[in-house]
């Protein structure tokens, strides 16, 4: 067997990605060496060839020592050869001076990270801050005559149903800011009935009451809008030099600073996208990508994938690893550290956002070429030999 192929199978076994056939092959392969009185030799290792008999004896001594200390994993479905494989392969990688030794999946994921939750901070016009996930349900405050409520579903509602003082001009308008941290989402309803879902690490600045000829808000990050219809007052979303203008419709805007482009995806109705004096009209199913090079239109966007976050899923289609890591970083509030050259493969899959991060990482490891280690809020991405 070629060294490269053997090394790849060993790597997959250690990271828990080997198929049943590959595990069976390795166990049989090493069992055959155990029966050989002359000892072992790893296949075609060239100048780095390890003397079989010496390594075999050292491996057996290590296993015996661990058995005496009660440190050997006694998995019924693993033969002694499989235990030898773990020790042998770890020693092999150390001698090869490659990536850090890949321990078992249970060891690498023992410091698992919980998924995000519904949480946000409300900043009032006078600077007061209200941590929404800590507050009980009911009326939170009265802002310029507008009652701000938190529902039992954990949503924020601006209620104009009660009598209030009139606002003379725009300079008298009170502005609020709702922001979500990493690992948080939140839903709010503005005074006109517009519903907005904020994704992680996002914020929305808006007036507690819309006066004048428009309804204007400012977004950073990502949000899904279901805009209440009002033909006399267009709804405007401003973000990163881009303005989206609607009368009443459903759309998503992704406008994170570390993403290469602002994306506006239309699900229902019509929207007008303006950027750098250029204007385009979107129809349902269209997506506008706005960057330094202009506005690019995708006519048949994957709206299901764009809305996955709002529906509680990660959904990837031909996605690069670093693009996926940005999403995971926001939802699980973690940082990624990269070791070695990452694979160029693209990933496709779907998984619920309600799972611990280890489940998502396991899915990504199935693609090959990478393994992960969780250490607190830092996750190391390890490039594994092919």
C-alpha positions, 0 to 999 in steps of 0.5 A: 500500500502507498504511504499516502493512502495508509496515512489518510486512512489512519488520519480518518480513523483517529478523527472518527471519520473512517468508514466501517470498511476502512476500520476493518482494513486497518484492524486486519492489516495490523493483526496480520503484523501481530502474527508475524514473528519478525515484527512490523514495518509501516508501508513504504516509509522511505528514509523515515522507515521505523524498525518494525520489531523495536516499535512493536515491542515498545508499543506492547510495553506501552499497552501493558503499562496502561493496562496496569494503570487502568488507562486502556480503553476497553472497547469491546468492538476494538481488537488489540490491534486497534489499540496498537494503531492509536499508539502507533499512529500517534507516534508516527505523526510525532516522528513526522513532525506534522500536525498536533496529534489527533486524539479521539473525538471525545477528547477533542470535543470534551469542552463542547459549546452550547448554541445561542439563545434569544437575547438582546440589549435595548438602548433607550434614547436617554442612554438607559440599557435594558438587558432583554433576556433578563427582564420579566414579561410585560411593560418595560418602559414608556418612551416618548408616550410609546409603551415598550413591551416584552411578550411571553415569547420573548419579543419586543413590541412598540405599542401606540394603542394608548393616548400619547403626546404628539411629536412636532418635528423629527428633531423631537423623535426618540430613537432606540437601538436593539443589538444582539451579541454573538450567540443571540437572536431577537425579534421585535415589532415596530410601532407600524406593525413591521416585524423584524428578526435580528440575527447574531451580532447585529443591531437596529436603530429606529425611531419609537414612532414614525413621523414624516413621509418615510419609515427609516431604520439603520441596520448592521449585521443581518435581519429579516423584515416583514414590512407593514404595508403603507403606500404613503410611507415607504420603508427604508433600510440603510446599511453600509452605504446601501439603501433598500426601499419598500412599501410592504414586503418580506426580505432579508438583508445581510450586511456584516462588516467582515462579509465581502458584500451586502446581500438583499434577498427578496421573498415577497413583493418588490424592493428598490436597492440603491447604492452609489447612485445606482438603482435596481428593482428586485422581484421575488426570488431575486438577490442583490449583491452589493460590493465595491464593484457594483450591484450584481443580481441573482435572479433565482437565489436560493431563498431557503438557504438565505432564510435558514438562520431565521428558521433555526438552521445552518444551511450550506451549499458549496460553501468555503470553510472560512465562510462557514466559520464566520457563521459558527463564530457568530452563533456560538460566540467562539473564535477559530484558530487555523493550523496548516493549509485548509482544504479547498473543498466546498461544503454542502449540508443542513443542520439545526442551530439548536445543537451543540457546536460539536455536532456541526464540527462532526458534520464538517469533518466528514468532508475530510482534510480537517479536524477540530479541537474545542478549548473554551471559546477557542476552536482550533482547525487542524489540517489533516494529511490527505 
